[in-house]
């Protein structure tokens, strides 16, 4: 049973704060253009969907077990399986 339902059944009047569901980095128009150019130079489309995915904390596979992600206003590449060896 959920926490909210249990508290209602017990007669407690408790407010449970909602979690923030969305996360997105805010960047300027210039940074967006730079990100688009860097994606294009690495062989990606640089489309709105790719940029949106990266700004929401996602990553794009770049081959050979590597992934590209956006962190600290930079496009970075990391080994996806590094933690396993």
PEUR-V692311 format. One record per residue. N is the residue number from 1. RES is the residue in one letter. PHI is phi in radians with two decimals (none if undefined). OMEGA is omega in whole degrees, -180 to 180 (* if undefined). Layout:
<<N:RES:PHI:OMEGA> <N:RES:PHI:OMEGA>>
//
This chain:
<<1:X:none:-178> <2:X:-1.28:-179> <3:X:-1.08:-179> <4:X:-1.13:-179> <5:X:-1.16:179> <6:X:-1.08:-179> <7:X:-1.16:178> <8:X:-1.21:180> <9:X:-1.15:178> <10:X:-1.37:-179> <11:X:1.53:179> <12:X:-1.42:178> <13:X:-1.86:-174> <14:X:-2.00:178> <15:X:-1.72:179> <16:X:-1.82:-179> <17:X:-1.17:179> <18:X:-1.43:177> <19:X:-1.41:175> <20:X:-1.28:-173> <21:X:-1.58:-174> <22:X:-2.02:175> <23:X:-2.30:177> <24:X:-2.66:177> <25:X:-1.29:177> <26:X:-1.70:178> <27:X:-2.25:180> <28:X:-1.36:179> <29:X:-1.09:179> <30:X:-1.12:178> <31:X:-1.13:178> <32:X:-1.13:178> <33:X:-1.13:178> <34:X:-1.13:178> <35:X:-1.12:178> <36:X:-1.08:180> <37:X:-1.15:-180> <38:X:-1.20:176> <39:X:-1.10:179> <40:X:-1.10:-180> <41:X:-1.19:178> <42:X:-1.59:175> <43:X:1.69:178> <44:X:-1.68:-179> <45:X:-1.23:-173> <46:X:1.31:-177> <47:X:-1.33:179> <48:X:-1.05:-179> <49:X:-1.17:178> <50:X:-1.17:180> <51:X:-1.12:179> <52:X:-1.09:178> <53:X:-1.05:-179> <54:X:-1.17:-179> <55:X:-1.23:178> <56:X:-1.54:176> <57:X:1.67:179> <58:X:-1.47:178> <59:X:-2.39:-180> <60:X:-2.07:177> <61:X:-1.16:-178> <62:X:-2.02:177> <63:X:1.67:178> <64:X:1.00:178> <65:X:1.34:179> <66:X:-1.75:177> <67:X:-2.36:179> <68:X:-1.92:178> <69:X:-2.47:-177> <70:X:-1.93:-178> <71:X:-2.55:180> <72:X:0.96:178> <73:X:1.05:178> <74:X:-2.40:173> <75:X:-1.51:-176> <76:X:-2.14:179> <77:X:-2.11:-175> <78:X:-2.47:176> <79:X:-1.42:-176> <80:X:-1.12:-174> <81:X:-1.82:-177> <82:X:-1.00:-176> <83:X:-1.18:-175> <84:X:-1.64:178> <85:X:-2.47:*>>
//
